[in-house]
Amino acid sequence: MAVLLGCDFSSSPTRRKPVVLALGRREGARVQLTELVRLETLAAVGRWLAEPRVWVGGFDLPFGLPRELLQTLGWPLQWHASMQHYRTLTRPQIREAFAAFCDARPVGGKFAHRATDGPAGSSPSMKWVNPPVAYMLHAGLPLLLDAGVHLPGLHAGDPTRVALEAYPGLLAREVLQRRSYKSDDVAKQTPERLIARKDLLTALELGQTRLALRLKLTHAQRDALVADASGDSLDAVLCMLQAGWAEQRHAEGDALYGLPPGLDPLEGWIVTAPMPLVEAGVEKRAPQ
């Protein structure tokens, strides 16, 4: 059985705010958290990814850029080539190119979006501030490529190490709606957010999400997840559960680990996000 991995990623990790990996295993509909690993440098993340072990991971960083953005900038329209080009750029070059793109567009439509952003409720992957997901893509995707992992629907690699784009907010909102459960700002680490973390964990432990997986924690693990007011550890666990759902789909014969067959192979897709269906001019969402 593959290890499940959830990664709360940072494009500039430090001792105070490391990359957090949640490791676990699935037995039927139960996912047991076994360990939380904190890595303080991107080099350490790269080494961990390259080590020989069997895992299916959900990573909280975008795996691609919007097709519209790439077409407008004249960048490669094949996924691997677009990522190889992107990694050669500096952050100032990225910011300059993306800002120029936004400046040429009308108010209310500054950013280009991937097809997955709407169903997932995620920020556009070209956004360089609040949150800087463009820099997360720039820092994190090369680590996955250099480690030789398999990215279903995007890039063939080692089938024993499978990486999927995850988004913890997608699962958290299913339980909490608009309630916030985390903040890096100490002044905003309120009792209300602590209660929200407790409520979210209770729902996950009871399997009260559409993933139909029950999170298994020790008392010490639960206390640690509640106590982490930044939400980084909990976000890693949410990504681990999304990876567990994907691993379950694969065990049932789905080569794409639950990703929709119609995903754009340039943009990628966030695992567990429903694929919209268009029938008779009415947009619907495919059941997951």
C-alpha positions as CSV (number, residue, x, y, z in Angstrom):
1,M,0.0,0.0,0.0
2,A,1.3,3.4,-1.0
3,V,2.1,6.0,1.6
4,L,-0.2,9.0,1.4
5,L,1.5,12.4,1.3
6,G,0.0,15.8,1.8
7,C,2.2,18.8,1.2
8,D,1.6,22.3,2.5
9,F,4.2,24.1,0.3
10,S,6.1,27.4,0.8
11,S,8.1,28.9,-2.0
12,S,10.5,30.3,0.5
13,P,10.6,27.9,3.5
14,T,12.2,28.9,6.8
15,R,12.5,27.4,10.2
16,R,9.6,29.5,11.3
17,K,7.5,28.5,8.3
18,P,8.7,25.2,6.8
19,V,7.2,23.0,4.2
20,V,5.0,20.6,6.1
21,L,4.4,17.0,4.9
22,A,1.6,14.9,6.3
23,L,2.2,11.2,5.9
24,G,-0.4,8.5,6.3
25,R,-2.0,5.3,5.1
26,R,-5.4,4.3,3.9
27,E,-7.2,1.2,5.0
28,G,-10.6,1.0,3.3
29,A,-12.4,4.3,4.1
30,R,-10.0,5.2,6.9
31,V,-6.9,7.3,6.6
32,Q,-4.4,7.2,9.5
33,L,-2.1,10.1,10.0
34,T,1.3,8.6,10.8
35,E,3.7,11.5,10.8
36,L,4.2,15.2,10.2
37,V,7.5,16.1,8.6
38,R,8.8,19.7,8.5
39,L,11.4,20.7,5.9
40,E,13.1,24.1,6.2
41,T,14.7,24.4,2.7
42,L,13.7,23.7,-0.9
43,A,16.8,21.5,-1.2
44,A,15.5,19.3,1.6
45,V,12.1,19.0,-0.1
46,G,13.9,18.0,-3.3
47,R,15.9,15.3,-1.6
48,W,12.8,13.9,0.2
49,L,10.9,13.7,-3.1
50,A,13.8,11.9,-4.9
51,E,14.2,9.2,-2.3
52,P,13.0,5.7,-3.4
53,R,9.7,5.1,-1.6
54,V,6.1,4.4,-2.8
55,W,3.7,7.3,-2.3
56,V,0.7,9.2,-3.7
57,G,0.9,12.8,-2.8
58,G,-1.3,15.9,-2.9
59,F,0.7,19.1,-3.2
60,D,-0.8,22.6,-2.4
61,L,0.8,24.4,-5.4
62,P,-0.4,24.9,-9.0
63,F,0.9,22.5,-11.6
64,G,0.3,24.7,-14.6
65,L,-0.5,28.1,-16.0
66,P,-3.7,29.3,-17.8
67,R,-3.8,28.5,-21.5
68,E,-5.0,32.0,-22.3
69,L,-2.0,33.5,-20.5
70,L,0.5,31.3,-22.3
71,Q,-1.1,32.0,-25.7
72,T,-1.0,35.8,-25.1
73,L,2.6,35.8,-23.9
74,G,3.7,33.5,-26.8
75,W,5.1,30.9,-24.4
76,P,5.2,27.2,-25.2
77,L,1.8,25.5,-25.4
78,Q,3.0,22.1,-24.5
79,W,3.1,21.4,-20.7
80,H,6.7,20.2,-20.2
81,A,8.1,22.9,-22.5
82,S,6.0,25.6,-20.8
83,M,7.3,24.5,-17.4
84,Q,10.9,24.3,-18.6
85,H,10.6,27.8,-19.9
86,Y,8.9,29.1,-16.7
87,R,11.7,27.7,-14.5
88,T,14.3,29.7,-16.4
89,L,12.7,33.0,-15.5
90,T,13.5,35.0,-12.3
91,R,10.7,36.2,-10.0
92,P,11.1,39.8,-11.2
93,Q,10.7,38.6,-14.8
94,I,7.6,36.7,-13.9
95,R,6.1,39.6,-12.1
96,E,6.9,42.0,-15.0
97,A,5.3,39.7,-17.6
98,F,2.2,38.9,-15.6
99,A,1.7,42.6,-14.5
100,A,1.9,43.7,-18.2
101,F,-0.7,41.0,-19.0
102,C,-3.0,42.3,-16.3
103,D,-2.5,46.0,-17.2
104,A,-3.8,45.3,-20.7
105,R,-7.0,43.9,-19.4
106,P,-10.2,45.5,-18.1
107,V,-11.0,45.9,-14.4
108,G,-12.7,42.8,-13.1
109,G,-10.9,40.5,-15.5
110,K,-7.3,41.2,-14.9
111,F,-6.2,37.6,-14.3
112,A,-6.4,34.6,-16.6
113,H,-7.9,31.5,-15.0
114,R,-7.4,27.8,-15.6
115,A,-10.5,25.7,-16.2
116,T,-10.1,24.1,-12.7
117,D,-10.1,27.4,-10.8
118,G,-13.9,27.9,-10.9
119,P,-14.9,24.4,-9.7
120,A,-12.1,24.4,-7.1
121,G,-12.5,28.0,-5.9
122,S,-8.8,28.4,-6.2
123,S,-6.7,31.5,-6.9
124,P,-5.4,32.0,-10.5
125,S,-2.0,30.3,-10.8
126,M,-0.6,33.5,-12.3
127,K,-1.2,35.5,-9.1
128,W,2.0,36.7,-7.6
129,V,0.6,38.3,-4.4
130,N,-1.9,37.3,-1.8
131,P,-1.3,34.4,-2.2
132,P,1.9,34.2,-4.4
133,V,0.9,31.0,-6.1
134,A,2.9,31.9,-9.2
135,Y,6.0,31.7,-7.1
136,M,4.9,28.5,-5.5
137,L,4.6,27.0,-9.0
138,H,8.0,28.4,-9.9
139,A,9.7,27.0,-6.8
140,G,7.9,23.7,-6.4
141,L,7.2,22.2,-9.9
142,P,10.9,22.0,-10.8
143,L,11.5,19.9,-7.6
144,L,8.9,17.4,-8.8
145,L,10.3,17.3,-12.3
146,D,13.9,16.9,-11.1
147,A,12.8,14.1,-8.8
148,G,11.3,12.3,-11.7
149,V,7.9,11.7,-10.2
150,H,4.7,10.8,-12.1
151,L,2.2,13.6,-12.7
152,P,-1.0,12.0,-14.0
153,G,-2.5,13.7,-17.0
154,L,0.5,15.9,-17.4
155,H,3.9,14.1,-17.4
156,A,5.0,10.5,-17.2
157,G,7.5,9.6,-14.5
158,D,8.2,7.0,-11.8
159,P,4.8,5.3,-11.2
160,T,5.7,4.6,-7.6
161,R,5.9,8.3,-6.7
162,V,2.7,10.0,-7.9
163,A,2.2,13.8,-7.4
164,L,-1.2,15.5,-7.8
165,E,-2.2,19.1,-7.5
166,A,-4.3,19.5,-4.3
167,Y,-6.0,22.4,-2.7
168,P,-6.9,22.2,1.0
169,G,-9.4,25.1,0.8
170,L,-11.6,23.1,-1.4
171,L,-12.1,20.4,1.3
172,A,-12.2,22.9,4.2
173,R,-14.9,25.0,2.6
174,E,-17.1,22.0,2.2
175,V,-17.2,21.8,6.0
176,L,-16.7,25.4,7.2
177,Q,-18.3,27.3,4.3
178,R,-16.9,30.9,4.7
179,R,-15.5,30.4,8.2
180,S,-11.7,31.0,8.5
181,Y,-9.6,28.5,10.4
182,K,-6.1,29.8,10.1
183,S,-3.8,32.9,9.9
184,D,-0.1,33.6,9.9
185,D,-0.8,36.9,11.6
186,V,-0.7,36.3,15.4
187,A,-3.2,39.1,16.0
188,K,-5.7,37.2,13.8
189,Q,-5.2,33.8,15.5
190,T,-8.6,34.1,17.3
191,P,-10.7,31.8,19.4
192,E,-13.2,31.6,16.5
193,R,-10.5,30.2,14.2
194,L,-9.5,27.7,16.9
195,I,-13.1,26.5,17.1
196,A,-13.2,26.3,13.3
197,R,-10.2,24.0,13.3
198,K,-11.8,21.8,15.9
199,D,-15.0,21.6,13.9
200,L,-13.2,20.8,10.7
201,L,-11.2,18.0,12.3
202,T,-14.4,16.6,13.9
203,A,-16.0,16.5,10.5
204,L,-13.0,14.8,8.9
205,E,-12.8,12.2,11.7
206,L,-16.5,11.4,11.2
207,G,-16.1,11.2,7.4
208,Q,-18.6,14.0,6.8
209,T,-17.3,15.1,3.4
210,R,-18.0,13.9,-0.1
211,L,-14.6,12.2,-0.1
212,A,-16.2,9.6,2.3
213,L,-12.9,9.1,4.1
214,R,-12.5,9.1,7.8
215,L,-9.4,10.6,9.3
216,K,-7.8,8.7,12.1
217,L,-5.8,10.7,14.7
218,T,-4.2,10.1,18.0
219,H,-5.2,12.5,20.8
220,A,-1.7,14.1,20.6
221,Q,-2.0,14.5,16.8
222,R,-5.4,16.2,17.1
223,D,-4.2,18.5,19.8
224,A,-1.2,19.5,17.7
225,L,-3.3,20.2,14.6
226,V,-5.7,22.3,16.7
227,A,-2.8,24.2,18.3
228,D,-1.1,25.1,14.9
229,A,-2.9,28.4,14.4
230,S,-1.1,29.0,11.1
231,G,-3.1,26.0,9.7
232,D,-0.1,24.7,7.9
233,S,-0.2,21.3,9.5
234,L,-4.0,21.0,9.0
235,D,-3.6,22.0,5.4
236,A,-1.0,19.2,4.8
237,V,-3.5,16.8,6.3
238,L,-6.3,18.1,4.1
239,C,-4.0,17.5,1.1
240,M,-3.2,14.0,2.4
241,L,-6.9,13.2,2.4
242,Q,-7.3,14.4,-1.1
243,A,-4.4,12.1,-2.0
244,G,-6.1,9.3,-0.2
245,W,-9.3,9.8,-2.3
246,A,-7.1,9.8,-5.5
247,E,-5.2,6.6,-4.4
248,Q,-8.6,4.9,-3.8
249,R,-9.7,5.8,-7.3
250,H,-6.5,4.4,-8.7
251,A,-6.9,1.2,-6.7
252,E,-10.3,0.8,-8.3
253,G,-8.7,1.0,-11.8
254,D,-8.6,4.7,-12.6
255,A,-5.2,5.5,-14.2
256,L,-5.8,9.2,-13.8
257,Y,-6.2,9.0,-10.0
258,G,-9.7,10.6,-10.1
259,L,-8.7,13.4,-12.4
260,P,-11.3,14.1,-15.2
261,P,-10.4,12.5,-18.5
262,G,-11.3,15.8,-20.2
263,L,-8.7,17.9,-18.3
264,D,-6.6,20.4,-20.3
265,P,-3.1,18.7,-20.5
266,L,-1.5,22.2,-20.6
267,E,-3.3,23.6,-17.5
268,G,-3.7,20.5,-15.3
269,W,-6.5,19.9,-12.7
270,I,-6.9,20.1,-8.9
271,V,-7.7,16.6,-7.6
272,T,-11.3,16.2,-6.2
273,A,-12.5,19.3,-8.0
274,P,-15.6,18.5,-10.0
275,M,-15.4,18.8,-13.8
276,P,-18.2,21.0,-15.2
277,L,-20.4,19.5,-17.8
278,V,-22.2,21.6,-20.5
279,E,-25.5,20.2,-21.6
280,A,-28.0,22.2,-23.7
281,G,-26.2,25.4,-22.8
282,V,-26.5,24.8,-19.1
283,E,-23.4,24.2,-17.0
284,K,-23.6,21.3,-14.6
285,R,-21.0,19.6,-12.5
286,A,-19.9,16.0,-12.8
287,P,-20.4,13.9,-9.7
288,Q,-17.2,12.9,-8.0
